[in-house]
């Protein structure tokens, strides 16, 4: 086998960074679960002894954790005083759960991906699906924590989330919100229906579109929030696409294949494919209403 020695060495240099990222993930989870980040955000510069005493943890473990965090560039280290600091910007990423940059929830998801490897290995061999309910529980916790500050707080009353969604879609002036028991909803005649990052997970998204259009008023609106993606694979070969294709391989595609229909859209379906699904379901008007680096916000009307 012939190969370019320098090219291989350059690639291995890149992989060293990859190994560091993988090894850092469980340490981020530990810092989150043990309250280390929050303590550092509250106290400022601290020695390992001070942090251990404040969090009531073993100093030797805390010292090694701090060293790893400093080596990763997550915290600052002062060699003169032997103290460590979590800067405010990093605290927004590691210690403030309501921050749009909050990271630890993703590490909870990563834990589930590793624990679910045997199930995915079997699925690759058989072609069978792996439903959301079959994943390790940290996936559900992580999904809620990671996406909550980015979009809508799952702990808020649903009516408030609906109002926020209507504001994003620009239809709040034409929508009436009412509070009622589930039995009071007839299933049709709605002004507004919203889907958050779920259409691609469905086995039969066209069937879902048919159901939505049957549930809406003739002038109603369907808001669809999906992971950001371009229509062509080559345009998604970037850091965001890397994350979403990976999550789609481990979670989303299997969820769809575990359901009736088994369409397997995947988390990088893109606007054109989603448009095809929605219009096949009966909608005649479809547009991109908004986008962020992580999401497409689409509007569909009958």
C-alpha positions as CSV (number, residue, x, y, z in Angstrom):
1,X,0.0,0.0,0.0
2,X,1.4,3.4,-1.0
3,X,0.6,6.5,0.9
4,X,1.7,10.0,1.6
5,X,3.6,10.0,4.9
6,X,3.1,13.7,5.5
7,X,-0.6,13.6,4.7
8,X,-1.0,10.8,7.2
9,X,0.9,12.7,9.9
10,X,-1.1,15.8,9.3
11,X,-4.3,13.8,9.7
12,X,-3.1,12.2,12.9
13,X,-2.4,15.7,14.2
14,X,-6.0,16.5,13.6
15,X,-7.1,13.3,15.2
16,X,-5.2,14.3,18.4
17,X,-7.7,17.2,18.7
18,X,-10.6,14.7,18.1
19,X,-9.4,12.4,20.8
20,X,-9.1,15.4,23.2
21,X,-12.7,16.4,22.4
22,X,-14.0,12.9,23.0
23,X,-12.1,12.6,26.3
24,X,-13.3,16.0,27.4
25,X,-17.0,15.1,27.1
26,X,-17.3,13.0,30.2
27,X,-15.4,15.6,32.2
28,X,-17.8,18.3,31.1
29,X,-20.6,16.0,32.3
30,X,-18.8,15.5,35.6
31,X,-18.3,19.2,36.1
32,X,-21.9,19.8,35.5
33,X,-23.3,17.0,37.7
34,X,-20.9,17.7,40.6
35,X,-21.6,21.5,40.5
36,X,-18.0,22.3,39.8
37,X,-18.7,24.8,37.0
38,X,-21.4,26.6,39.0
39,X,-19.1,26.9,42.0
40,X,-16.4,28.4,39.9
41,X,-18.8,30.8,38.3
42,X,-19.8,32.0,41.8
43,X,-16.5,32.2,43.5
44,X,-14.0,33.5,41.0
45,X,-10.3,32.5,41.3
46,X,-10.0,29.3,43.4
47,X,-7.3,26.7,44.3
48,X,-8.2,23.0,43.9
49,X,-8.4,22.8,47.7
50,X,-10.9,25.7,47.9
51,X,-13.0,24.3,45.1
52,X,-13.0,20.8,46.7
53,X,-14.0,22.2,50.1
54,X,-16.8,24.4,48.6
55,X,-18.3,21.5,46.6
56,X,-17.5,18.9,49.4
57,X,-15.6,16.7,46.9
58,X,-12.2,14.9,47.1
59,X,-9.4,17.3,46.4
60,X,-7.2,14.9,44.4
61,X,-9.9,14.3,41.9
62,X,-10.9,17.9,41.7
63,X,-7.2,18.9,41.1
64,X,-6.9,16.5,38.1
65,X,-10.2,17.6,36.7
66,X,-9.1,21.3,36.9
67,X,-5.8,20.4,35.1
68,X,-7.8,18.7,32.3
69,X,-10.1,21.8,32.0
70,X,-7.1,24.1,31.8
71,X,-5.4,21.9,29.2
72,X,-8.6,22.1,27.1
73,X,-8.7,25.9,27.4
74,X,-12.0,25.8,29.2
75,X,-10.6,27.6,32.4
76,X,-7.7,29.8,33.2
77,X,-4.7,28.8,35.4
78,X,-2.4,31.2,37.2
79,X,0.9,29.4,37.8
80,X,2.0,32.1,40.4
81,X,-1.0,31.6,42.7
82,X,-2.0,28.1,41.7
83,X,-5.6,29.2,41.2
84,X,-8.1,28.6,38.5
85,X,-10.8,30.7,37.0
86,X,-13.9,30.1,34.9
87,X,-14.4,33.3,32.9
88,X,-17.8,34.7,32.5
89,X,-18.0,33.8,28.8
90,X,-17.2,30.2,29.6
91,X,-19.6,30.2,32.6
92,X,-22.4,31.0,30.1
93,X,-21.4,27.8,28.3
94,X,-20.9,25.5,31.3
95,X,-22.8,26.9,34.3
96,X,-25.8,28.8,33.2
97,X,-28.6,26.4,32.1
98,X,-30.7,29.2,30.6
99,X,-27.9,30.4,28.4
100,X,-28.3,29.8,24.6
101,X,-24.7,28.6,24.7
102,X,-25.2,25.9,27.4
103,X,-23.2,22.8,26.5
104,X,-23.5,20.0,29.2
105,X,-26.8,18.8,27.8
106,X,-25.1,17.7,24.6
107,X,-22.7,15.6,26.7
108,X,-25.7,13.8,28.2
109,X,-26.8,13.0,24.6
110,X,-23.2,11.8,23.8
111,X,-23.4,9.5,26.8
112,X,-26.5,7.9,25.3
113,X,-24.9,7.5,21.9
114,X,-22.0,5.5,23.4
115,X,-24.2,3.4,25.6
116,X,-26.5,2.6,22.6
117,X,-23.7,1.4,20.4
118,X,-24.7,-2.3,20.6
119,X,-28.3,-1.4,19.5
120,X,-27.0,0.6,16.6
121,X,-24.5,-2.1,15.6
122,X,-27.4,-4.6,15.4
123,X,-29.6,-2.1,13.5
124,X,-26.9,-1.6,10.9
125,X,-26.8,-5.4,10.4
126,X,-30.6,-5.9,10.3
127,X,-31.9,-2.7,8.9
128,X,-34.4,-2.5,11.8
129,X,-35.2,0.8,13.5
130,X,-34.2,2.0,17.0
131,X,-37.1,3.9,18.5
132,X,-36.6,7.0,20.7
133,X,-37.9,5.0,23.6
134,X,-35.2,2.4,23.2
135,X,-32.3,4.8,23.8
136,X,-30.4,5.3,27.1
137,X,-32.4,7.8,29.4
138,X,-29.6,10.4,29.3
139,X,-30.7,11.1,25.7
140,X,-34.0,12.5,26.8
141,X,-32.5,14.6,29.6
142,X,-29.8,15.9,27.3
143,X,-32.1,16.8,24.5
144,X,-34.3,18.8,26.9
145,X,-31.4,20.6,28.5
146,X,-29.5,21.3,25.3
147,X,-32.3,22.5,23.1
148,X,-34.4,24.2,25.8
149,X,-32.4,27.5,25.9
150,X,-32.0,27.5,22.1
151,X,-35.7,27.4,21.4
152,X,-38.5,27.0,23.9
153,X,-38.4,26.0,27.5
154,X,-40.2,22.7,27.8
155,X,-41.1,23.5,31.4
156,X,-43.1,26.6,30.5
157,X,-46.9,26.3,30.1
158,X,-47.6,25.1,26.6
159,X,-49.8,28.1,25.9
160,X,-46.8,30.4,26.4
161,X,-44.7,28.3,24.1
162,X,-47.4,28.4,21.5
163,X,-47.5,32.2,21.7
164,X,-43.7,32.4,21.2
165,X,-43.9,30.1,18.3
166,X,-46.7,32.2,16.7
167,X,-44.5,35.3,17.2
168,X,-41.6,33.6,15.4
169,X,-43.9,32.6,12.6
170,X,-45.4,36.2,12.4
171,X,-49.0,35.0,12.9
172,X,-49.7,36.0,16.5
173,X,-52.0,38.8,15.4
174,X,-54.3,36.2,13.7
175,X,-54.3,33.4,16.3
176,X,-56.5,33.0,19.3
177,X,-55.1,31.1,22.3
178,X,-57.4,29.3,24.8
179,X,-56.8,27.0,27.7
180,X,-58.9,23.8,27.7
181,X,-58.7,20.2,28.8
182,X,-57.6,17.7,26.2
183,X,-61.1,16.3,25.8
184,X,-62.3,19.8,24.7
185,X,-60.2,19.8,21.6
186,X,-62.2,18.4,18.7
187,X,-59.2,17.7,16.5
188,X,-60.0,20.1,13.7
189,X,-60.4,23.8,13.1
190,X,-57.1,25.0,14.5
191,X,-55.5,28.3,13.6
192,X,-51.9,27.2,14.2
193,X,-50.0,24.0,14.6
194,X,-46.3,23.8,15.4
195,X,-43.8,20.9,15.1
196,X,-40.4,21.4,16.7
197,X,-37.5,19.2,15.3
198,X,-39.7,16.1,14.9
199,X,-41.0,15.8,11.4
200,X,-37.8,14.1,10.2
201,X,-38.0,11.6,13.0
202,X,-41.4,10.3,11.8
203,X,-41.8,7.1,9.9
204,X,-44.6,8.6,7.8
205,X,-44.1,12.4,7.7
206,X,-46.4,12.7,4.6
207,X,-49.1,11.1,6.7
208,X,-48.4,13.6,9.4
209,X,-48.8,16.4,6.9
210,X,-52.2,15.0,5.8
211,X,-53.3,14.9,9.5
212,X,-52.2,18.5,10.1
213,X,-54.0,19.9,7.0
214,X,-57.1,18.1,8.1
215,X,-56.8,19.7,11.6
216,X,-56.3,23.3,10.4
217,X,-58.7,25.9,9.3
218,X,-58.6,26.8,5.6
219,X,-56.5,29.8,6.5
220,X,-54.5,28.1,9.2
221,X,-50.7,27.9,9.5
222,X,-48.3,25.0,10.1
223,X,-45.0,26.0,11.6
224,X,-42.2,23.4,11.1
225,X,-38.9,23.7,12.9
226,X,-36.2,21.4,11.5
227,X,-32.4,21.1,11.9
228,X,-30.7,23.4,9.5
229,X,-29.5,21.8,6.3
230,X,-28.8,22.7,2.7
231,X,-30.3,20.5,0.0
232,X,-27.1,18.9,-1.3
233,X,-24.7,16.7,0.7
234,X,-21.7,18.6,-0.5
235,X,-23.1,21.8,1.0
236,X,-23.5,20.2,4.4
237,X,-19.9,19.0,4.8
238,X,-19.2,21.5,7.6
239,X,-19.2,21.5,11.4
240,X,-23.0,21.8,11.8
241,X,-23.6,19.1,9.2
242,X,-21.1,16.9,11.0
243,X,-23.0,17.1,14.3
244,X,-26.4,16.6,12.7
245,X,-25.4,13.8,10.4
246,X,-23.8,12.0,13.4
247,X,-26.9,12.5,15.6
248,X,-29.1,11.4,12.6
249,X,-27.1,8.2,12.3
250,X,-27.3,7.4,15.9
251,X,-30.8,8.6,16.7
252,X,-33.1,10.2,14.1
253,X,-32.9,7.7,11.2
254,X,-33.4,4.8,13.5
255,X,-36.4,6.5,15.1
256,X,-38.0,6.8,11.7
257,X,-37.2,3.2,10.6
258,X,-38.8,2.0,13.8
259,X,-42.2,3.4,12.8
260,X,-44.8,2.7,10.2
261,X,-43.7,4.2,6.9
262,X,-40.0,4.0,7.5
263,X,-39.2,7.0,5.3
264,X,-36.0,7.8,7.1
265,X,-35.7,11.5,6.2
266,X,-32.8,12.0,8.6
267,X,-31.9,15.2,10.4
268,X,-30.3,16.7,7.2
269,X,-33.3,16.4,4.9
270,X,-33.1,20.0,3.7
271,X,-35.7,22.5,2.6
272,X,-36.4,20.9,-0.9
273,X,-37.1,17.5,0.6
274,X,-39.2,18.9,3.3
275,X,-41.2,20.9,0.8
276,X,-41.8,17.7,-1.2
277,X,-43.1,15.9,1.9
278,X,-45.4,18.8,2.9
279,X,-46.9,19.5,-0.5
280,X,-47.4,15.8,-1.1
281,X,-49.4,15.9,2.1
282,X,-51.7,18.5,0.5
283,X,-50.3,21.9,1.4
284,X,-50.1,24.4,-1.5
285,X,-48.0,27.2,0.1
286,X,-44.6,26.6,1.6
287,X,-41.8,29.0,2.5
288,X,-38.7,29.4,4.7
289,X,-39.9,31.9,7.3
290,X,-36.6,32.1,9.3
291,X,-33.4,30.4,9.9
292,X,-30.6,30.1,12.5
293,X,-27.3,28.4,12.3
294,X,-29.0,25.3,13.8
295,X,-32.6,25.4,12.6
296,X,-34.9,26.1,9.6
297,X,-38.3,27.6,10.4
298,X,-40.7,26.7,7.7
299,X,-44.3,27.9,7.1
300,X,-46.9,25.8,5.3
301,X,-50.5,26.8,4.5
302,X,-53.3,24.8,2.8
